[in-house]
Amino acid sequence: MLNDETHEPQGHEQTEKSDESIVHIGNDPVMQSALDVLPILGNKKKVIIRSKGNSIPNAVAVANIITEKMLNGNSKIDKIKLDTDAEAGIGRMTSTIEIILLKI
């Protein structure tokens, strides 16, 4: 084998810290996204859910499903960061959200 690359499932990004993982939420079905995040939170202490634009409600729903329904009492929302990205010259702005889930 020439390349020693590891391939992560699409939408999941491993960070340098071994206790956290980043998941990008798009327009996939909310319950499927929640089921994708659940095993990651089982293996890591922290999961960062990121989304932008029209997908923000899906990210919020995923965070709520995990903390209130699936892992009630075993996880919590640590922090929510809101931001806006502006494209240079065009003036088009896109909202972004980052929700940090912690396993208790």
Protein Blocks (a to p, Z undefined) as FASTA:
>chain_A
ZZlcddddehiacdfblkbccddddfbdfklmmmmmmmmmmmpmbdcdddehjllmmmmm
mmmmmmmmmmgoiaccfbdcddddddehklpacdddddddddZZ
